[in-house]
Amino acid sequence: MRLDKLLADMNIGTRSEVKQYIKRGNITVDGNCNVSAGQHVDPKTQTICCFGKELHYQKYVYYMFYKPIGCVTARTDGSHKTVMDYIKENRRDLSPVGRLDLDTEGLLFITNDGALSHNLLSPAKHVGKVYEAKIRGLVTREDIEAFRRGVDIGDDTLTKPAELTIQKADEISTVRIVITEGRYHQIKRMFAAVGKQVVFLKRTAMGSLTLDPLLAPGEYRELTKQETDALKGREDTDVR
């Protein structure tokens, strides 16, 4: 990897800024400050220091983030705080996998592994996404059957079959939903199609990855090796 790209990816500065650091001798490779922005380096085998501090580089990183309500699933936004504002790691190549609405909380997976992101989001992979919801209105067995068949939410096709489980049926019902798509406002539109309203929505799982109960809204942590291996090995497995 080019030295300037490595430094920019690690959020040391912009390409132009890191080139200035290199010219001033603030960057060393194996103790040598006579380096160039375009030279190729191997962070696995070489010691790269910035202002005397050694940099530790990983090609791919994986984070579980508990998205709070009121936070936008984007890299930048002019009106709201974004999920990336919470991530303090020195990486510019990180992105959330999929999205959650502004008023939805819960699990977001954040990584720079593009191939894994594609597999998790591909409709052909049927990756299950699990949500807990509170619904204004009495959820019934008829709703369960409607979700299982697919619901007309105004798109060209019905939604794919979804698994709806009633945990409490009341004026405000508590339910669990598993979907394998990610259409715009999908769950809200599905319940609206059966005459009900979502008043609270939280994603608790995506594929094999389950939201850590120790995380509070706005907190994140790096995935364990077991969690990463499970995502890579079983990204086409539905959550049940």
ABEGO torsion letter per residue (X at the ends): XBAAAAAAAAGAEBAAAAAAAAAAGABBBGGBABBBAABBBBAAABBBBBGGBBBBBBABBBBBBBBBBGBBBBABBAABBBAAAABABBBAABBBBEBBBAABBEBBBBBABAAAAAAAABAAAGBBBBBBBBBBEBBBAAAAAAAAAEBBAGBABBBBBBBBBBABBBABBBBBBBBABABBGAAAAAAAAAGBBBABBBBABBEABBBBAABBBGBBBBBBAAAAAAAAAAAABBBX
